[in-house]
Amino acid sequence: SEMCIRDRSYDAFIWQDTDAFSKKTKKTISLHPVTQRILRIAAVFVVAFGLSYAMIQVLQKEDIEMQTVYVPAGQRTLVTLADGTTVWVNGKSTLTFPNCFSSRTRKVELDGEAYFDVARNEKCPFIVHTHAMDIEVLGTKFNVEAYAKQQNFEASLIQGKIKIKSPSDNNISQVLLPDYKSTLKNGKLVISKIEDYNIYRWKEGLYCFKNKSFIEIIKDLEKYYNLKIIVDKPSITNIILTGKFRISDGLDYALRILQKDVPFIYDKHTTDDIIYIK
């Protein structure tokens, strides 16, 4: 915003400087006094109109500087955008946003997971661009998980209304209502009801899981702690579990908690940074 104000002043100064140059140029032209007077009146009108038009153009133009926030694995951060929108950004996620928004759209880019609490502005839609889909809102609360590396996409609506659409195919579009989520499966958006809101408590530093298979939990742990975990015991992969723990307690603590319900041992190879579960 301060940068935007300075840039607008700089643009206005250039326009004024151009008009001053045109006035100096006029003095080199020799005309009849009456003609000169008529032209002076016309010139005042043209300059005044030109300055008014210039100021409109200056006020509409905004020099946008992009900012990028990357959150390492196992961490999270809260970002407040220029319009008052707050965004919790999860681990291994990147949020790119402008230092100030235009008067027409508010667009940000996300690679990873984030929870948005969007400041309402019906005249200026808020758009989240991901590798798979765009999400357009006016003012609402929703969670997005869209890691480009994993090629996944899921948008969960907590409050308000969101529109999900493909940036490359106008025929793919969907409006989501509260308490529902939309997941991209085999190229199609599938709507389902949100059964457990605890999973969005990652912004509080909690990893919560309900009726989730052991192998799915392991995949989540890989994401949170940025490690490769190989399960060499097929008999335990489909065991269903429910629970929660603090992400800051670490991977060893999480695995020890899981061992209370699942029979396994694990070994970490420091050379290749891989954990083997047997």
C-alpha positions, 0 to 999 in steps of 0.5 A: 500500500505505501508502495502503491501510493508512491507509484501513483504519485510518480505516475501523476508527476510524469503526466504533469511533467509532460503537460509542462513540456507541451506548454514550453513547445507552444511558445515557439509557434508564431500565430495571430493574437486572436488565434493564439487566444482561442488556442489558449482557451482550447489548450486550457480545456485540453490540459484540464481534461487531459489531467483529469483523464490522467489522474483517473488512469493513475488511480486505476493503475496499481504497480503490483509487487508479488510476495511469496511465503513458504512454510517448511514441513511440520510448521504453519504460519498465519498471513494477513493479506492487504484486504484483511483476509487471513490465511493459515498456511500449512507445512510444505506449502507456498502462498503467493500474493500481491502486496496490494489488490486491484479494484477488480479481483483479489488473486492469490496462488497456492501450492499446498494446504491453507485455510482462508478466512476471506474479507467480504467484498462483493465488488471484488471477488477473491480467487485462489489459483491452484495447479488443478482448479481455481476457487472464487469467493466473495467472503467466506471460510474454507480449507484447500489442499492442493499439492502440485507434487501430489497432484491432489485437490480438495476444497472444504467449505466451512462458511459461505459459498465458493465456486470451483472452476477449471482454469483450462476448461469452462465446462468444469465448474461447481458451486459448493455449500457449507459442510461439504467438500469437493475432491478431484478424483480421476479428473472429476470433482466429487462432492461429499459431506464433511464428517469430521471438522477436527481434520482442519485443526492442523492450523492449531498444530494438531493432526487429527484422524478419524476412521483412517487407515494406517497407510493413510496416516503414514502418508500424512506423516510423510507430508508433515515431517518431510520424510519417506516412510516405507511400510514393509508389513502389508498386514497392518496397512488397512488397520483403521484408527482414530486419534490426534496428537500435536505435530510439534511433538515429533515423528518419533512420538507419533509412531510410539502412539501408533504402536499402542494399537498397531503391532510394528517396529521401525528403524530410521536409516540416517544415511538415506533419511528413510524410515522403515516400518516392519 
